[in-house]
């Protein structure tokens, strides 16, 4: 067997299992070998019960008592009291009734699981259990890999499959010339003897991944320098005259960004610029003025938004401001007389087309597309972005926008081949949002404070972590809270929104909320980025301590968009003292500062889930690990300096090609 062999060659993987793995993107032995442990059960460092803190823990304890009961919808609940010499802790298992027979009260076990606040107390949730004498008799079992589940294939299945590949892993050839150690690194990650060994193995594989990313970035940069497009010249006096007609002054940051865009568009090398700005910083205005410059130079512009509601809002707002200066049209799936509109677009009679995926259908043709603008770029796939760019006769200038505040310390690393403009000022007149942390015991006082807002015909967002109750935790769910609030406020219209709804259904809910037909919208984080509702003045975030700072800040930014005072209530999931994250967001409204703090507290994986891991598809590496980035960069320089032919290294070439498609937004 070699890395390209199909997974069906692995002992124990039959047609049904293969189908599930294929659906999860695992087709070859390489895919399976690079399905790395997400964590380890570490029986080497058992803690005493009295010293436990919330999070992943391991203890060595006896079972004082254990019972199993049947709950609603067939759910079984197994509860045990675990005790060591320092104290006792409650453990709970869902749908694992066999635990009651497995665990004897006269033996010691190692328990490993997550200690969290649930059902009014701290409990060890669904811990694994290993007989103490078995672990101590076999040191190789003292550190066990935990793999991410895929469908019905659980961690212990992956342990079994990967164990059969031990010889294949040990003989894995190096991926990068002059960087030996790949086989050892994979062995260390899958079968470590110590936590440090696992970390070192993962660091090697992360460097390997960063090498592919940075090599792709450098090759992209060289390729971009060779590309040519039509320059878009600007008339400065004409542009100044347009600025005077706007009902508000631009911020200094907006002026700087537009000037950078002007300079880029005048070159023959296609612009590839990312415009990032905090919520409400005026990105759309910068994009519209860029389109105005293109229109006056005889080119068309296209602005692609992720939802129909947002596209409609952009089109209506920009038509009001620029209607006499350039022809603006809206093209979405529900646009009436689409065929007629597309004829006008093909004839060059529309300067700026604002739309959704309807912009990239085969029958949408532009006469002279010179500027492509993508709003919330990470919400579009690579193929979708490519389709929009392909609407031009030559590669158009590209302006991408994101509301995710990227710490300045990350910008060059993530977007080394991109130009970045930052809007770090808010327009004049925007009020600060009053932010308060609320204990779960004080929600009545919170609603007493919110009710006057409803009486004044203002609207409320109410955010929950989950859609349905799953019986496994007390985190609020959209459906349960919607029912509760409907009873609490019978005179107001309460509705719900979540990610499992169909796109048309979600759009319809947001349209009604924007139109003021819904007073309280109970939702998951799907409202994090989206339509502007100036009448919404209250944001309530349940279980706020379960979110990262950047996401909390994005959610808070849904309010405070009108002239009225706005409020954000962060409801803690427990009555304990608020976390540092909540304290930080309570005192700061600076998204870039909060992103830096979040980076230090949680790392980039959770903060930039969509932006980093979706756009760049990094599975192992972290772009914030400057030491590994530096090492990978030196390896890339060495590779290029020695003149290695990438095509001679097929596996490496395939990895680089993947990142060549992803590291630039064009």
C-alpha positions as CSV (number, residue, x, y, z in Angstrom):
1,X,0.0,0.0,0.0
2,X,1.1,3.6,-0.6
3,X,-0.4,7.0,0.2
4,X,-2.4,7.1,-3.0
5,X,-4.0,3.7,-2.3
6,X,-7.8,3.8,-1.7
7,X,-9.1,3.4,1.8
8,X,-10.9,0.2,0.8
9,X,-7.4,-1.4,1.1
10,X,-7.4,-0.9,4.9
11,X,-8.5,-3.9,6.9
12,X,-11.9,-3.3,8.4
13,X,-13.1,-0.7,5.9
14,X,-15.9,-2.1,3.7
15,X,-18.2,-0.4,1.2
16,X,-20.5,1.2,3.7
17,X,-17.7,2.6,5.8
18,X,-15.8,3.7,2.7
19,X,-18.9,5.6,1.6
20,X,-19.1,7.5,4.9
21,X,-15.4,8.3,4.8
22,X,-15.7,9.5,1.2
23,X,-18.5,11.8,2.1
24,X,-16.1,13.3,4.8
25,X,-13.4,13.9,2.2
26,X,-11.3,10.8,3.1
27,X,-10.6,8.8,-0.1
28,X,-7.0,7.6,0.1
29,X,-4.5,6.4,2.7
30,X,-3.0,9.9,2.8
31,X,-6.4,11.4,3.7
32,X,-6.8,8.8,6.5
33,X,-3.3,9.3,7.8
34,X,-3.7,13.0,7.9
35,X,-7.0,12.7,9.8
36,X,-5.1,13.7,12.9
37,X,-6.2,13.3,16.6
38,X,-8.1,16.3,17.9
39,X,-6.9,15.6,21.4
40,X,-5.4,13.0,23.7
41,X,-6.7,11.2,26.7
42,X,-3.8,11.8,29.0
43,X,-3.7,9.3,31.9
44,X,-0.1,10.3,32.7
45,X,-1.3,13.5,34.5
46,X,-4.3,12.6,36.6
47,X,-5.6,15.5,38.8
48,X,-7.0,15.4,42.2
49,X,-10.7,16.2,42.3
50,X,-10.4,19.1,44.7
51,X,-8.0,20.9,42.1
52,X,-10.3,20.4,39.1
53,X,-11.1,23.4,36.9
54,X,-13.7,23.6,34.0
55,X,-12.4,22.1,30.8
56,X,-10.9,18.7,29.7
57,X,-9.7,16.8,32.8
58,X,-8.5,13.4,33.9
59,X,-8.9,11.9,37.3
60,X,-8.2,8.6,39.0
61,X,-11.1,7.7,41.2
62,X,-13.5,5.0,42.5
63,X,-17.2,4.9,41.8
64,X,-19.2,5.6,45.0
65,X,-22.6,5.0,43.4
66,X,-24.1,4.7,39.9
67,X,-27.7,4.7,38.6
68,X,-29.4,4.7,35.2
69,X,-32.8,6.2,34.4
70,X,-34.9,6.7,31.3
71,X,-35.9,10.2,30.3
72,X,-38.1,11.7,27.6
73,X,-37.8,10.6,23.9
74,X,-36.0,7.4,24.9
75,X,-33.0,9.2,26.4
76,X,-31.1,7.3,29.1
77,X,-29.2,9.1,31.8
78,X,-26.4,7.3,33.7
79,X,-25.2,9.3,36.8
80,X,-22.3,8.4,39.1
81,X,-20.5,9.9,42.1
82,X,-16.7,9.6,41.6
83,X,-14.4,9.9,44.6
84,X,-10.7,10.1,45.4
85,X,-8.9,11.0,48.6
86,X,-9.5,14.8,48.1
87,X,-13.2,14.9,47.3
88,X,-16.1,13.8,45.0
89,X,-17.5,14.9,41.6
90,X,-20.6,13.9,39.7
91,X,-20.3,12.2,36.3
92,X,-23.0,11.9,33.7
93,X,-23.4,9.8,30.6
94,X,-26.1,10.2,27.9
95,X,-27.4,7.0,26.2
96,X,-24.6,4.8,27.7
97,X,-26.6,2.5,30.1
98,X,-23.8,-0.1,29.9
99,X,-21.7,2.1,32.1
100,X,-23.7,0.9,35.1
101,X,-22.5,-2.7,34.5
102,X,-19.0,-1.7,33.3
103,X,-18.0,0.3,36.4
104,X,-17.5,-1.6,39.7
105,X,-17.5,0.2,43.0
106,X,-14.5,-1.8,44.3
107,X,-12.0,-0.8,41.6
108,X,-10.1,2.4,40.5
109,X,-10.5,3.9,37.1
110,X,-9.1,6.7,35.0
111,X,-11.9,9.0,33.9
112,X,-11.2,11.6,31.2
113,X,-13.8,14.1,30.0
114,X,-15.0,17.7,30.1
115,X,-15.9,19.3,33.4
116,X,-18.6,21.8,32.7
117,X,-21.5,23.6,34.4
118,X,-24.7,21.8,33.5
119,X,-28.1,21.2,35.3
120,X,-27.1,23.6,38.1
121,X,-23.8,22.0,39.0
122,X,-20.3,21.2,37.7
123,X,-20.3,17.7,36.2
124,X,-17.9,15.5,34.3
125,X,-19.7,15.0,30.9
126,X,-19.6,11.7,29.1
127,X,-16.1,10.8,30.4
128,X,-14.2,7.8,29.1
129,X,-13.3,5.2,31.7
130,X,-10.3,2.9,31.7
131,X,-9.4,0.4,34.4
132,X,-6.5,1.8,36.4
133,X,-4.5,-1.4,36.6
134,X,-4.8,-1.9,32.8
135,X,-3.4,1.6,32.1
136,X,-0.6,1.2,34.6
137,X,0.4,-2.2,33.2
138,X,0.7,-0.9,29.6
139,X,2.5,2.5,29.3
140,X,1.5,2.7,25.7
141,X,-2.1,3.2,26.7
142,X,-1.4,6.1,29.1
143,X,-1.7,8.6,26.2
144,X,-4.5,7.7,23.8
145,X,-5.5,9.5,20.6
146,X,-9.0,11.0,20.2
147,X,-10.0,11.4,16.6
148,X,-12.8,13.7,15.2
149,X,-15.8,11.5,14.5
150,X,-17.1,11.4,10.9
151,X,-20.8,10.4,10.6
152,X,-21.3,7.1,12.4
153,X,-17.5,6.4,12.5
154,X,-16.2,7.3,16.0
155,X,-12.8,7.9,17.4
156,X,-12.2,4.3,18.5
157,X,-12.9,3.2,14.8
158,X,-10.2,5.6,13.6
159,X,-7.8,4.2,16.3
160,X,-8.4,0.7,14.9
161,X,-7.9,1.7,11.2
162,X,-4.8,3.8,11.8
163,X,-3.2,1.1,14.0
164,X,-3.3,-1.2,11.0
165,X,-1.4,1.4,9.0
166,X,1.5,1.8,11.4
167,X,4.0,0.2,9.0
168,X,2.8,2.4,6.1
169,X,3.1,5.6,8.3
170,X,6.6,4.6,9.4
171,X,7.7,4.4,5.8
172,X,6.0,7.6,4.6
173,X,8.4,9.6,2.3
174,X,9.2,13.2,3.0
175,X,7.0,15.8,1.3
176,X,9.5,18.7,1.1
177,X,13.1,18.4,-0.2
178,X,15.7,19.2,2.5
179,X,13.1,18.8,5.3
180,X,13.4,15.2,6.6
181,X,11.3,13.7,9.4
182,X,7.7,13.4,8.0
183,X,7.3,9.7,8.9
184,X,8.6,10.3,12.4
185,X,6.2,13.3,12.8
186,X,3.2,11.3,11.8
187,X,4.2,8.5,14.2
188,X,4.6,11.0,17.0
189,X,1.2,12.5,16.4
190,X,-0.7,9.2,16.1
191,X,1.2,7.1,18.6
192,X,2.9,9.5,21.0
193,X,4.5,8.4,24.3
194,X,4.4,11.9,25.7
195,X,2.3,15.1,25.1
196,X,5.5,16.9,24.1
197,X,6.3,14.3,21.5
198,X,2.8,14.8,20.0
199,X,3.3,18.6,20.0
200,X,6.6,18.3,18.1
201,X,5.1,16.0,15.5
202,X,2.2,18.4,15.0
203,X,4.7,21.3,14.7
204,X,6.5,19.5,11.9
205,X,3.3,18.8,10.0
206,X,2.1,22.4,10.5
207,X,5.4,23.6,9.0
208,X,4.8,21.3,6.1
209,X,1.4,22.8,5.5
210,X,2.6,26.3,5.9
211,X,5.3,25.5,3.3
212,X,2.7,24.7,0.7
213,X,0.7,27.8,1.5
214,X,3.7,30.2,1.4
215,X,5.1,28.6,-1.7
216,X,1.7,29.0,-3.4
217,X,1.5,32.6,-2.2
218,X,4.9,33.4,-3.7
219,X,4.1,31.7,-7.0
220,X,0.8,33.6,-7.1
221,X,2.6,36.8,-6.6
222,X,4.9,36.2,-9.5
223,X,2.0,35.1,-11.7
224,X,0.0,38.2,-10.8
225,X,2.8,40.4,-11.8
226,X,2.6,38.9,-15.3
227,X,-1.1,39.4,-15.6
228,X,-2.5,42.5,-17.4
229,X,-5.9,44.2,-17.4
230,X,-7.4,47.5,-18.6
231,X,-6.3,50.4,-16.4
232,X,-9.2,52.5,-14.9
233,X,-8.2,56.1,-14.8
234,X,-9.9,58.5,-12.5
235,X,-11.0,62.2,-12.9
236,X,-10.1,63.8,-9.6
237,X,-12.2,66.9,-10.1
238,X,-15.2,64.8,-11.0
239,X,-14.6,62.6,-8.0
240,X,-14.4,65.6,-5.6
241,X,-17.7,66.9,-7.0
242,X,-19.3,63.6,-6.2
243,X,-18.0,63.7,-2.7
244,X,-19.6,67.2,-2.2
245,X,-23.0,65.7,-3.1
246,X,-22.9,63.1,-0.4
247,X,-25.0,63.9,2.7
248,X,-22.1,63.1,5.1
249,X,-18.3,63.5,5.1
250,X,-16.0,60.5,4.6
251,X,-13.8,59.4,7.5
252,X,-10.1,59.6,7.2
253,X,-9.8,55.8,6.8
254,X,-12.4,55.8,4.0
255,X,-10.4,58.5,2.2
256,X,-7.2,56.5,2.5
257,X,-8.8,53.3,1.3
258,X,-10.3,55.0,-1.8
259,X,-7.0,56.6,-2.6
260,X,-5.3,53.2,-2.4
261,X,-7.9,51.7,-4.7
262,X,-7.6,54.6,-7.2
263,X,-3.8,53.9,-7.4
264,X,-4.4,50.2,-7.9
265,X,-7.0,50.5,-10.6
266,X,-4.8,52.9,-12.7
267,X,-2.3,50.1,-13.1
268,X,-2.3,47.4,-15.8
269,X,-1.7,44.7,-13.1
270,X,-5.1,43.7,-11.8
271,X,-6.0,45.0,-8.4
272,X,-6.4,42.3,-5.7
273,X,-7.3,44.3,-2.6
274,X,-9.1,43.3,0.6
275,X,-11.1,46.0,2.3
276,X,-11.6,45.1,5.9
277,X,-13.5,47.2,8.4
278,X,-15.2,47.0,11.7
279,X,-19.0,46.8,11.7
280,X,-20.5,50.1,10.5
281,X,-17.2,51.5,9.3
282,X,-18.5,52.4,5.8
283,X,-17.1,49.6,3.6
284,X,-20.1,49.7,1.2
285,X,-19.6,53.5,0.6
286,X,-15.9,52.9,-0.3
287,X,-17.0,50.1,-2.7
288,X,-19.7,52.4,-4.3
289,X,-17.2,55.2,-4.9
290,X,-14.9,52.7,-6.5
291,X,-17.7,51.6,-8.8
292,X,-18.4,55.3,-9.5
293,X,-14.8,55.8,-10.6
294,X,-15.1,52.8,-12.9
295,X,-18.4,53.9,-14.4
296,X,-17.1,57.4,-15.2
297,X,-14.1,55.8,-16.9
298,X,-16.5,53.7,-19.1
299,X,-16.4,50.4,-17.2
300,X,-19.1,48.4,-15.5
301,X,-18.9,47.2,-11.9
302,X,-20.5,44.2,-10.1
303,X,-21.1,43.9,-6.4
304,X,-21.9,40.3,-5.3
305,X,-23.5,39.9,-1.8
306,X,-24.2,36.6,0.1
307,X,-28.0,37.1,0.6
308,X,-30.8,38.6,-1.4
309,X,-31.9,40.8,1.5
310,X,-28.4,42.3,1.8
311,X,-28.1,42.8,-2.0
312,X,-31.5,44.5,-2.0
313,X,-30.5,46.8,0.8
314,X,-27.2,47.7,-0.9
315,X,-29.0,48.4,-4.2
316,X,-31.7,50.6,-2.6
317,X,-29.3,52.6,-0.5
318,X,-26.8,53.2,-3.3
319,X,-29.5,54.1,-5.8
320,X,-30.7,56.8,-3.3
321,X,-27.2,58.3,-3.1
322,X,-25.9,57.8,-6.7
323,X,-29.0,57.4,-8.7
324,X,-28.3,60.6,-10.8
325,X,-24.6,59.8,-11.2
326,X,-24.7,56.2,-12.4
327,X,-27.2,53.6,-13.4
328,X,-27.6,50.9,-10.6
329,X,-29.6,47.7,-11.0
330,X,-30.5,44.8,-8.7
331,X,-30.2,41.2,-10.0
332,X,-31.3,38.4,-7.7
333,X,-33.2,35.2,-8.1
334,X,-36.5,36.9,-7.5
335,X,-35.8,40.0,-9.7
336,X,-38.8,40.5,-12.0
337,X,-38.1,40.9,-15.8
338,X,-34.6,39.4,-15.3
339,X,-34.2,38.7,-19.1
340,X,-34.9,42.3,-20.0
341,X,-32.5,43.5,-17.3
342,X,-29.8,41.2,-18.5
343,X,-30.1,42.6,-22.0
344,X,-29.4,46.1,-20.6
345,X,-26.4,44.7,-18.7
346,X,-25.1,43.0,-21.8
347,X,-25.5,46.3,-23.7
348,X,-23.5,48.2,-21.1
349,X,-26.5,50.3,-20.1
350,X,-26.0,49.5,-16.4
351,X,-23.0,50.9,-14.5
352,X,-23.2,48.9,-11.3
353,X,-25.0,45.6,-10.9
354,X,-25.7,44.6,-7.3
355,X,-26.8,41.0,-6.9
356,X,-26.4,37.5,-5.5
357,X,-25.4,34.3,-7.2
358,X,-27.6,35.5,-10.1
359,X,-24.6,37.5,-11.2
360,X,-22.7,34.4,-12.1
361,X,-25.3,32.4,-14.1
362,X,-24.3,31.6,-17.6
363,X,-26.8,33.9,-19.2
364,X,-25.6,37.0,-17.3
365,X,-23.2,38.8,-19.6
366,X,-21.4,42.1,-19.1
367,X,-20.3,44.4,-21.9
368,X,-17.3,45.8,-20.2
369,X,-16.8,44.6,-16.6
370,X,-13.8,46.4,-15.1
371,X,-14.4,46.1,-11.3
372,X,-15.7,43.1,-9.4
373,X,-16.7,43.7,-5.7
374,X,-17.4,40.8,-3.4
375,X,-19.1,41.5,0.0
376,X,-18.2,39.1,2.8
377,X,-15.8,37.3,0.5
378,X,-15.3,34.3,2.8
379,X,-19.0,33.4,2.3
380,X,-18.4,32.6,-1.3
381,X,-16.5,29.6,-2.6
382,X,-13.5,29.8,-4.9
383,X,-15.5,28.6,-7.9
384,X,-18.1,31.3,-7.4
385,X,-15.5,34.1,-7.2
386,X,-13.8,32.7,-10.3
387,X,-17.2,32.7,-12.2
388,X,-17.7,36.4,-11.4
389,X,-14.2,37.3,-12.6
390,X,-14.7,35.3,-15.7
391,X,-17.6,37.7,-16.7
392,X,-14.9,40.2,-17.8
393,X,-13.1,40.1,-21.2
394,X,-9.8,40.5,-19.4
395,X,-9.2,39.8,-15.7
396,X,-11.0,42.7,-13.9
397,X,-9.8,44.6,-10.8
398,X,-11.0,42.9,-7.6
399,X,-12.1,44.5,-4.4
400,X,-13.2,42.0,-1.6
401,X,-14.8,43.1,1.7
402,X,-14.9,41.6,5.1
403,X,-16.3,42.8,8.4
404,X,-14.2,40.3,10.4
405,X,-11.6,42.5,12.2
406,X,-8.2,40.8,11.5
407,X,-5.5,41.8,14.1
408,X,-2.8,43.9,12.4
409,X,-0.3,41.3,13.6
410,X,-1.9,38.8,11.2
411,X,-2.5,40.8,8.1
412,X,0.8,40.3,6.3
413,X,1.0,36.6,7.2
414,X,-2.5,35.7,6.1
415,X,-2.6,38.0,3.0
416,X,1.0,38.2,2.0
417,X,0.0,38.3,-1.7
418,X,-2.9,40.7,-1.1
419,X,-3.1,44.4,-0.7
420,X,-5.1,45.3,2.4
421,X,-7.0,48.5,3.3
422,X,-8.3,48.9,6.8
423,X,-11.3,51.1,7.9
424,X,-10.6,51.6,11.6
425,X,-12.8,54.7,12.1
426,X,-16.5,54.9,12.6
427,X,-18.6,57.6,10.7
428,X,-19.5,60.6,12.7
429,X,-22.8,60.4,14.6
430,X,-22.6,56.7,15.4
431,X,-23.5,56.2,19.1
432,X,-21.6,53.8,21.3
433,X,-23.6,50.7,22.3
434,X,-24.2,50.3,26.0
435,X,-23.0,46.8,26.9
436,X,-23.9,45.0,30.1
437,X,-23.1,41.6,31.5
438,X,-26.2,39.9,33.0
439,X,-26.2,37.0,35.5
440,X,-28.8,34.3,34.7
441,X,-30.5,35.2,38.0
442,X,-31.0,38.8,36.8
443,X,-32.9,38.3,33.5
444,X,-36.1,39.8,34.9
445,X,-34.4,43.1,35.5
446,X,-33.0,42.9,32.0
447,X,-36.4,42.4,30.5
448,X,-37.8,45.2,32.6
449,X,-35.2,47.5,31.0
450,X,-35.8,46.2,27.5
451,X,-39.7,46.5,27.6
452,X,-39.7,50.3,27.2
453,X,-37.7,49.8,23.9
454,X,-40.5,47.5,22.6
455,X,-43.1,50.0,23.8
456,X,-41.3,52.6,21.7
457,X,-41.6,50.3,18.7
458,X,-38.0,49.3,18.6
459,X,-36.9,45.8,17.9
460,X,-34.8,43.1,19.7
461,X,-32.3,40.4,18.6
462,X,-32.2,37.4,20.9
463,X,-29.2,35.1,20.1
464,X,-29.0,31.4,21.2
465,X,-26.2,28.9,20.7
466,X,-28.4,26.0,19.7
467,X,-31.4,25.4,17.4
468,X,-33.0,22.5,19.3
469,X,-32.8,21.0,22.8
470,X,-30.6,17.9,22.8
471,X,-30.9,17.0,26.4
472,X,-27.1,17.2,26.8
473,X,-26.7,20.7,28.2
474,X,-28.6,23.6,29.5
475,X,-27.5,26.0,26.8
476,X,-30.4,28.0,25.4
477,X,-32.0,26.8,22.1
478,X,-33.8,29.0,19.6
479,X,-37.0,26.9,19.6
480,X,-37.3,26.8,23.4
481,X,-36.5,30.4,23.9
482,X,-38.9,31.5,21.1
483,X,-41.8,29.7,22.9
484,X,-40.7,31.2,26.2
485,X,-40.6,34.8,24.9
486,X,-43.9,34.4,23.1
487,X,-45.5,33.7,26.5
488,X,-43.5,36.4,28.2
489,X,-44.5,39.1,25.6
490,X,-47.9,38.1,24.3
491,X,-48.5,41.5,22.8
492,X,-45.5,41.5,20.6
493,X,-44.6,39.4,17.6
494,X,-41.8,36.9,18.3
495,X,-40.3,34.8,15.5
496,X,-37.3,32.6,15.0
497,X,-34.4,32.2,12.5
498,X,-31.7,29.6,12.2
499,X,-29.2,28.1,9.8
500,X,-31.1,24.9,9.0
501,X,-33.9,26.9,7.3
502,X,-34.0,27.1,3.6
503,X,-32.3,30.2,2.1
504,X,-35.7,31.6,0.8
505,X,-37.2,31.1,4.3
506,X,-34.3,32.9,6.0
507,X,-34.5,35.8,3.5
508,X,-38.3,36.1,4.1
509,X,-37.8,36.3,7.9
510,X,-35.1,39.0,7.6
511,X,-37.3,41.0,5.2
512,X,-40.1,40.9,7.7
513,X,-37.7,41.9,10.6
514,X,-36.3,44.7,8.5
515,X,-39.8,45.9,7.7
516,X,-40.7,46.0,11.4
517,X,-43.1,43.2,11.3
518,X,-41.2,41.1,13.9
519,X,-40.6,42.7,17.4
520,X,-38.3,40.0,18.8
521,X,-36.2,37.9,16.5
522,X,-34.8,34.7,18.3
523,X,-31.9,33.5,16.2
524,X,-28.6,31.6,16.1
525,X,-25.5,33.5,14.9
526,X,-26.8,33.6,11.2
527,X,-27.6,37.3,11.8
528,X,-23.9,37.9,12.7
529,X,-23.3,39.6,9.3
530,X,-26.3,40.8,7.3
531,X,-29.0,43.2,6.7
532,X,-29.0,46.7,8.3
533,X,-32.0,47.2,10.6
534,X,-31.7,50.7,12.2
535,X,-34.8,50.2,14.2
536,X,-33.3,47.3,16.2
537,X,-31.8,48.8,19.4
538,X,-31.4,45.7,21.6
539,X,-29.1,42.7,21.3
540,X,-29.4,39.9,23.9
541,X,-26.8,37.1,23.7
542,X,-27.7,34.1,25.8
543,X,-24.8,32.0,27.1
544,X,-22.5,34.8,26.0
545,X,-19.5,33.2,27.7
546,X,-19.6,30.4,25.1
547,X,-18.6,32.8,22.3
548,X,-15.3,34.4,21.2
549,X,-14.8,38.1,21.5
550,X,-14.8,38.7,17.8
551,X,-18.1,36.9,17.3
552,X,-19.7,38.8,20.3
553,X,-18.5,42.0,18.7
554,X,-19.9,41.1,15.3
555,X,-23.3,40.3,16.9
556,X,-23.3,43.5,18.9
557,X,-22.7,45.4,15.7
558,X,-26.2,44.4,14.5
559,X,-27.6,47.2,16.7
560,X,-26.6,50.8,17.0
561,X,-27.2,51.5,13.3
562,X,-29.7,54.2,13.8
563,X,-30.0,57.5,15.7
564,X,-31.4,55.9,18.9
565,X,-29.4,54.7,21.9
566,X,-28.7,50.9,21.6
567,X,-28.0,48.2,24.1
568,X,-26.3,44.8,24.2
569,X,-26.9,42.4,27.1
570,X,-24.5,39.5,27.6
571,X,-26.2,36.8,29.6
572,X,-23.7,34.5,31.3
573,X,-24.5,30.8,31.4
574,X,-23.7,30.6,35.1
575,X,-23.9,32.8,38.1
576,X,-20.1,32.7,38.5
577,X,-17.9,35.8,37.9
578,X,-17.8,36.9,34.3
579,X,-14.9,35.8,32.2
580,X,-12.2,38.1,30.9
581,X,-13.7,38.0,27.5
582,X,-17.0,39.4,28.7
583,X,-15.3,42.1,30.7
584,X,-13.2,43.1,27.7
585,X,-16.3,43.5,25.4
586,X,-18.2,45.3,28.1
587,X,-15.5,48.0,28.2
588,X,-14.4,48.2,24.6
589,X,-16.1,48.9,21.2
590,X,-12.9,48.6,19.2
591,X,-13.1,45.5,17.0
592,X,-9.4,45.4,16.3
593,X,-8.5,45.6,19.9
594,X,-10.9,42.8,20.7
595,X,-9.6,40.7,17.9
596,X,-6.1,41.0,19.3
597,X,-7.3,40.0,22.8
598,X,-9.3,37.1,21.4
599,X,-6.2,35.9,19.5
600,X,-4.3,35.8,22.7
601,X,-7.1,34.1,24.7
602,X,-8.3,31.5,22.2
603,X,-6.0,31.4,19.2
604,X,-7.0,31.9,15.5
605,X,-8.8,28.6,14.9
606,X,-12.0,29.6,16.5
607,X,-11.8,33.4,15.8
608,X,-11.1,33.0,12.1
609,X,-13.0,29.8,11.4
610,X,-14.6,31.1,8.3
611,X,-11.9,33.5,7.2
612,X,-8.8,31.5,7.8
613,X,-9.8,27.8,7.8
614,X,-12.5,28.3,5.2
615,X,-10.6,30.6,2.8
616,X,-7.1,29.1,3.3
617,X,-8.2,25.6,4.3
618,X,-5.6,25.3,7.0
619,X,-6.2,22.1,9.0
620,X,-3.1,21.8,11.2
621,X,-1.1,25.1,11.1
622,X,-1.8,28.4,12.7
623,X,-0.9,31.5,10.9
624,X,-0.2,33.2,14.3
625,X,2.7,30.8,15.0
626,X,5.4,33.2,13.8
627,X,8.2,30.7,14.6
628,X,6.7,28.1,12.3
629,X,5.8,30.6,9.6
630,X,9.4,31.9,9.7
631,X,10.7,28.3,9.4
632,X,8.4,27.5,6.5
633,X,9.3,30.8,4.8
634,X,13.1,29.9,5.0
635,X,12.3,26.4,3.5
636,X,10.4,28.1,0.6
637,X,13.3,30.5,-0.1
638,X,15.7,27.5,-0.1
639,X,13.4,25.5,-2.5
640,X,13.2,28.4,-4.9
641,X,16.9,29.3,-4.6
642,X,18.0,25.7,-5.4
643,X,15.6,25.7,-8.4
644,X,13.7,22.5,-7.6
645,X,11.2,21.6,-10.3
646,X,7.9,21.4,-8.4
647,X,6.4,19.1,-11.1
648,X,8.9,16.4,-10.0
649,X,7.2,16.3,-6.6
650,X,3.7,15.2,-7.4
651,X,2.2,15.2,-3.9
652,X,3.7,18.5,-3.0
653,X,2.6,20.0,-6.4
654,X,-1.0,18.9,-5.7
655,X,-0.9,20.5,-2.2
656,X,0.5,23.8,-3.7
657,X,-2.1,23.8,-6.4
658,X,-4.8,23.7,-3.8
659,X,-3.4,26.8,-2.1
660,X,-2.8,28.5,-5.4
661,X,-6.5,28.5,-5.9
662,X,-7.2,29.6,-2.3
663,X,-4.6,32.1,-1.2
664,X,-5.7,34.8,-3.5
665,X,-9.3,35.9,-3.9
666,X,-9.1,35.8,-7.6
